[in-house]
Amino acid sequence: MATLSLKPAQRFAPADWFASNDFISTNAERQRDSSHQIRQEARELVNVTANQTKWDQHDNNTRLDDRIDDITKWKETLERCLDETDAEINALNRAKLETEQALEEKALPVDVAIECLTLRESRQSIDIVRDGVEAELHKEVEVINKIKEHLQKRISEAFEQLCLLREARQQLANDQKDKFEAQSIDQSCYQLNNSSGGISYKPNPTRVLKESTTPESWHQFSQYNKDRAEAEMRASVALREAIDATLAQTRNELEAQRSATEFSYRKRLHELERAEGELVWQQKNTKEEIAEVEADIRNLEQAIRDKAAPLKVAHTRLETRTYRPNVELCRDKPQYGLTDEVHQIEGSIANLKEKLAQAHHARDGLYKNLYRIEQDLACKRNSLKLDNQCVDVRRKLVVPAEKYVAERPRDSFTRTQGRESTPLNPIKTSQLDLA
């Protein structure tokens, strides 16, 4: 007889079976509800994150665009400031070169003044006088030296200001270069999109670099560079105005001193010409007086010689009458007359000799005075020649060098034009008066 075999498994009650089915169904429903909720939330999250990503990308594109605009504005501002700085550097450099040229040009007036002083050292005797011309020449050298000091000071100030301008320009150029690079980088970032090539994950892209700056410090840095460049440009403009004023003032001072020196020369030449004319007149009159004195000396000598014969006659008569015999040797009227005649002739001869000695003495005095006149006249003519040479040398101050050399040859030793020791002609005098 067959028997029922039972599996060795746990047996559940129907209630457990139904409970298990209900549990599975309920759990399935719950899982489906949870899954549905998750799916809904996931879809919502996908939409939200997609929108958020798009808006974030849009906002960052806007921020990049605004940043590019800010960089562009600052770059243009820096470029304008850089151009203005370059223009100011060129203007200040031209002013500096003009000042250096003015300083170099002062070598000629100094050389002319020293050459005139050297020429006037060749004056002789009493003409070696510390006159107004010498005082004005020394003053001219002093004025030129002071002018050179002022010009050298302006050149040094211009050099220092150029260094400051170039330093400010270098900062502007570096900042402008950085702005250009930053603009290029931000423009490339702005042009990137989801389909652009070359996009990839980067290691730690959100890191903050140590050299990073804040927008405020970024703005302050460029503003400082701009403000500094503008301040240096204002200082440069003020310096250029000071340089122009110094150049004008030094030109006026030098021209005023040149005019004063020229006036002193004209006055001194007039005095020398008058002194020369006076000495020539004295020389002429002295020579005429010497000629008359010598004629009188010859007349006196002839008069003395003419007294010899009458004196001999009187002596002979007196001596002959001493031979009268005896009582005839009488001191009669002829005897007294002859004696008086001898005394008279001898007195006349003595007076004539005394007057002759006086005439010789007067002639010697006239010759000595004539010698002094001629010596002084030679000194005056030498001084007149030297001062005329100085006036000729000073023409280099108002006549271009090439024209001055071409007009008349100059002596290789004195470096002055050869000229005669004659007074100034009316044309030159009028030219000096106009100067």
C-alpha positions in Angstrom: 0.0 0.0 0.0 1.3 3.3 -1.0 2.2 5.9 1.5 2.2 9.8 1.3 5.7 11.2 1.6 6.0 14.7 3.2 8.8 17.1 2.3 10.8 18.2 5.2 9.8 21.9 4.8 8.1 24.5 6.9 4.5 24.6 6.6 2.6 27.9 6.6 -0.9 28.6 7.4 -3.2 30.0 4.8 -3.4 33.2 6.7 0.4 33.5 6.4 0.0 32.8 2.7 -2.6 35.5 2.3 -0.6 37.8 4.5 2.5 37.2 2.4 0.6 37.9 -0.8 -0.8 41.1 0.7 2.6 42.1 1.9 4.2 41.5 -1.5 1.4 43.4 -3.2 1.5 46.2 -0.7 5.3 46.4 -0.9 5.2 46.4 -4.7 2.7 49.2 -4.6 4.8 51.1 -2.1 8.0 50.6 -4.2 6.2 51.6 -7.3 4.9 54.7 -5.6 8.4 55.5 -4.3 9.8 54.8 -7.7 7.2 57.0 -9.3 8.0 59.7 -6.8 11.7 59.4 -7.4 11.0 59.5 -11.2 8.9 62.6 -10.8 11.5 64.2 -8.6 14.3 63.2 -11.0 12.4 64.6 -13.9 11.8 67.8 -11.9 15.5 67.9 -10.8 16.6 67.3 -14.4 14.5 70.2 -15.6 15.5 72.4 -12.6 19.2 71.7 -13.0 19.0 72.1 -16.7 17.3 75.4 -16.3 19.7 76.4 -13.5 22.7 75.4 -15.6 21.4 77.3 -18.5 20.7 80.4 -16.4 24.0 80.1 -14.6 25.8 79.8 -17.9 23.8 82.7 -19.2 24.5 84.8 -16.1 28.2 84.0 -16.3 28.1 84.9 -20.0 26.6 88.2 -19.0 29.2 88.6 -16.3 31.9 87.8 -18.7 30.5 90.2 -21.2 30.3 92.9 -18.5 33.8 92.1 -17.4 35.0 92.3 -21.0 33.3 95.7 -21.3 35.0 96.9 -18.1 38.4 95.6 -19.3 37.8 97.2 -22.7 36.9 100.6 -21.1 40.0 100.5 -18.9 42.1 99.3 -21.8 40.9 102.2 -23.9 41.4 104.6 -21.0 44.9 103.3 -20.4 45.6 103.6 -24.2 44.5 107.2 -24.2 46.5 107.9 -21.1 49.5 106.1 -22.7 49.2 108.2 -25.9 49.0 111.4 -23.8 52.0 110.2 -21.8 54.0 109.5 -24.9 53.1 112.9 -26.3 54.1 114.6 -23.0 57.4 112.7 -23.0 58.1 113.8 -26.5 57.2 117.4 -25.6 59.3 117.4 -22.5 62.2 115.8 -24.4 62.0 118.5 -27.0 62.0 121.1 -24.3 65.0 119.4 -22.7 66.8 119.3 -26.1 66.0 123.0 -26.6 67.4 123.8 -23.2 70.5 121.8 -23.9 70.9 123.6 -27.2 70.5 126.9 -25.4 73.1 125.8 -22.9 75.5 124.9 -25.7 74.9 128.3 -27.4 76.1 130.1 -24.3 79.6 128.9 -25.0 79.9 131.5 -27.8 79.1 134.5 -25.6 81.5 133.3 -22.9 84.2 132.8 -25.5 83.5 136.3 -27.0 83.6 138.0 -23.6 86.8 136.2 -22.6 88.4 137.0 -25.9 87.5 140.7 -25.6 88.9 140.7 -22.0 92.1 139.0 -23.4 92.4 141.5 -26.2 92.0 144.4 -23.8 94.9 143.1 -21.7 97.1 144.3 -24.6 96.3 147.9 -23.7 99.3 150.0 -22.6 100.3 152.4 -19.9 97.5 154.7 -18.6 95.0 153.0 -20.9 95.0 149.9 -18.7 92.0 151.3 -16.9 89.1 149.5 -15.2 86.5 151.2 -17.3 82.9 150.6 -17.9 83.6 148.2 -20.7 85.7 145.9 -18.5 83.1 146.0 -15.8 80.3 145.1 -18.3 82.4 142.3 -19.8 83.0 140.8 -16.3 79.3 141.3 -15.6 78.5 139.6 -18.9 80.6 136.6 -18.0 78.9 136.4 -14.6 75.4 136.7 -16.1 76.2 134.0 -18.6 77.5 131.7 -15.9 74.3 132.2 -13.8 72.3 131.6 -16.9 74.2 128.3 -17.5 73.5 127.3 -13.9 69.8 127.9 -14.4 69.7 126.1 -17.7 71.6 123.1 -16.2 69.2 123.0 -13.3 66.2 122.9 -15.7 68.0 120.1 -17.7 68.4 118.1 -14.6 64.8 118.6 -13.6 63.7 117.6 -17.1 65.8 114.5 -16.9 64.3 113.5 -13.6 60.8 114.2 -14.8 61.4 112.2 -17.9 62.5 109.3 -15.7 59.3 109.6 -13.7 57.2 109.8 -16.9 58.8 106.8 -18.4 58.3 104.9 -15.2 54.6 105.8 -15.1 54.4 105.0 -18.8 55.9 101.6 -18.2 53.3 100.9 -15.5 50.6 102.0 -17.9 52.0 99.8 -20.7 52.3 96.8 -18.4 48.7 97.3 -17.1 47.5 97.9 -20.7 49.2 94.7 -21.8 47.7 92.7 -18.9 44.3 94.2 -19.8 44.8 93.1 -23.4 45.7 89.5 -22.3 42.8 89.4 -19.8 40.4 90.7 -22.5 41.6 88.0 -24.9 41.2 85.3 -22.3 37.7 86.5 -21.2 36.6 86.8 -24.9 37.8 83.2 -25.5 35.9 82.1 -22.4 32.8 84.1 -23.5 32.9 82.4 -26.9 33.0 78.8 -25.4 29.7 76.8 -25.4 28.6 73.3 -24.7 29.5 72.2 -28.3 32.9 73.9 -28.4 35.9 71.9 -29.0 38.7 71.8 -26.4 36.5 71.8 -23.4 37.4 69.2 -20.7 37.5 68.6 -17.0 40.3 70.4 -15.2 41.9 69.4 -11.9 40.6 71.6 -9.1 39.4 74.5 -11.3 37.7 76.3 -8.4 41.0 76.8 -6.6 41.9 80.4 -5.5 45.3 81.4 -6.5 47.5 83.3 -4.1 48.1 86.2 -6.5 44.3 86.7 -7.0 42.9 90.2 -6.5 39.5 91.6 -5.7 37.6 93.8 -8.1 38.2 96.7 -5.8 41.9 96.3 -5.8 41.9 95.6 -9.5 40.1 98.9 -10.1 42.3 100.8 -7.6 45.4 99.5 -9.3 44.4 100.8 -12.7 43.1 104.0 -11.2 46.4 104.5 -9.4 48.4 104.0 -12.6 46.1 106.5 -14.4 46.2 109.0 -11.6 50.0 108.8 -11.3 50.5 109.2 -15.0 48.2 112.2 -15.1 50.0 113.7 -12.0 53.4 113.2 -13.7 52.0 114.8 -16.9 50.7 117.8 -14.9 54.1 118.1 -13.3 55.8 117.8 -16.8 53.5 120.5 -18.2 54.4 122.8 -15.3 58.1 122.1 -15.8 57.8 122.8 -19.6 56.2 126.1 -18.8 59.0 126.8 -16.3 61.6 125.9 -18.9 59.9 128.2 -21.5 59.9 131.0 -18.9 63.5 130.3 -18.1 64.6 130.3 -21.7 62.7 133.6 -22.4 64.1 135.2 -19.2 67.7 134.1 -19.9 67.4 135.3 -23.5 66.2 138.7 -22.2 68.9 138.9 -19.6 71.6 138.0 -22.1 70.3 140.4 -24.7 70.0 143.2 -22.1 73.6 142.6 -20.9 74.8 142.4 -24.5 73.1 145.8 -25.2 74.7 147.2 -22.0 78.1 146.0 -23.1 77.7 147.3 -26.6 76.6 150.7 -25.2 79.7 150.8 -23.0 81.8 150.0 -26.1 80.2 152.7 -28.1 80.8 155.2 -25.2 84.4 154.1 -24.7 85.1 154.3 -28.4 83.7 157.8 -28.5 85.9 158.8 -25.6 88.9 157.2 -27.2 88.2 159.0 -30.5 87.8 162.3 -28.7 91.0 161.7 -26.8 92.8 160.7 -30.0 91.5 163.8 -31.7 92.6 166.0 -28.8 96.1 164.5 -28.8 96.4 164.9 -32.6 95.5 168.5 -32.2 97.9 168.9 -29.3 100.6 167.2 -31.3 100.1 169.5 -34.3 100.1 172.6 -32.1 103.2 171.4 -30.2 105.1 170.7 -33.4 104.2 174.1 -34.7 105.3 175.7 -31.4 108.6 173.7 -31.6 109.1 175.0 -35.1 108.6 178.5 -33.9 110.8 178.1 -30.9 113.6 176.6 -33.0 113.2 179.6 -35.4 113.5 182.0 -32.4 116.5 180.0 -31.2 118.2 180.5 -34.5 117.3 184.2 -34.4 118.7 184.5 -30.9 121.9 182.7 -31.9 122.2 185.0 -34.9 121.5 188.0 -32.8 124.3 186.9 -30.4 126.6 186.4 -33.3 125.6 189.8 -34.7 126.7 191.4 -31.4 130.3 190.2 -31.8 131.3 192.7 -34.5 130.0 195.8 -32.6 131.6 194.5 -29.4 134.9 194.0 -31.2 134.7 197.5 -32.6 134.0 199.0 -29.2 136.8 196.9 -27.6 139.2 197.9 -30.4 138.3 201.6 -30.0 138.8 201.5 -26.3 142.1 199.6 -26.6 143.4 201.9 -29.3 142.6 205.0 -27.3 144.7 203.8 -24.5 147.7 204.6 -26.6 146.9 208.4 -26.6 150.0 210.2 -25.3 150.2 212.1 -22.0 147.4 214.4 -21.2 145.5 213.3 -24.2 144.7 210.1 -22.3 141.5 211.8 -21.2 138.3 210.1 -20.0 136.2 212.1 -22.4 132.7 211.6 -23.7 133.9 209.1 -26.3 135.6 207.2 -23.6 132.5 207.0 -21.5 130.4 206.4 -24.6 132.5 203.5 -25.7 132.6 202.1 -22.2 128.8 202.3 -22.0 128.6 200.7 -25.4 130.7 197.8 -24.3 128.6 197.3 -21.2 125.4 197.7 -23.2 126.5 195.1 -25.8 127.8 192.7 -23.1 124.5 193.1 -21.3 122.5 192.5 -24.5 124.6 189.4 -25.2 124.0 188.2 -21.6 120.3 188.8 -22.0 120.2 187.1 -25.3 122.1 184.1 -24.0 119.8 183.9 -21.0 116.8 184.0 -23.4 118.5 181.5 -25.6 118.9 179.2 -22.6 115.2 179.7 -21.8 114.3 179.0 -25.4 116.4 175.8 -25.3 114.7 174.8 -22.1 111.3 175.5 -23.5 112.2 173.5 -26.7 113.3 170.6 -24.6 110.1 170.8 -22.6 108.1 170.9 -25.8 110.0 167.9 -27.1 109.4 166.0 -23.9 105.7 166.9 -24.0 105.6 165.9 -27.7 107.1 162.6 -26.8 104.5 162.1 -24.1 101.8 163.1 -26.5 103.0 160.7 -29.1 103.3 157.9 -26.6 99.8 158.6 -25.3 98.5 158.9 -28.8 100.1 155.5 -29.6 98.4 154.1 -26.5 95.1 155.6 -27.5 95.3 154.3 -31.1 96.3 150.9 -29.7 93.3 150.9 -27.4 91.1 152.1 -30.2 92.3 149.3 -32.4 91.8 146.7 -29.7 88.3 147.9 -28.9 87.4 148.0 -32.6 88.7 144.4 -32.8 86.5 143.6 -29.8 83.5 145.2 -31.5 84.3 143.2 -34.6 84.6 140.0 -32.5 81.2 140.7 -30.9 79.6 140.7 -34.3 79.6 136.9 -33.9 76.8 137.3 -31.3 74.4 138.8 -33.9 75.8 137.5 -37.2 75.6 133.8 -38.1 79.0 132.1 -37.8 79.2 131.0 -41.4 78.3 134.5 -42.7 80.7 136.0 -40.2 83.6 133.8 -41.5 82.6 134.3 -45.1 82.5 138.1 -44.9 86.1 138.8 -43.8 89.1 136.6 -43.1 90.3 136.4 -39.5 93.7 136.5 -38.1 94.8 133.0 -37.0 96.5 134.2 -33.9 94.0 136.5 -32.4 91.0 134.8 -34.0 89.7 138.3 -34.9 89.3 140.0 -38.2 92.2 142.1 -39.4 91.5 145.8 -39.5 93.2 149.1 -39.5 93.6 151.3 -36.4 91.0 153.8 -37.7 88.0 155.3 -35.9 84.7 153.7 -36.5 83.1 154.7 -39.7 79.6 156.2 -39.7 78.0 153.0 -41.1 79.4 150.9 -38.2 78.5 153.5 -35.7 75.0 153.6 -36.9 74.9 149.8 -36.8 76.1 149.8 -33.2 73.5 152.5 -32.3 70.8 150.3 -33.8 72.1 147.3 -31.8 
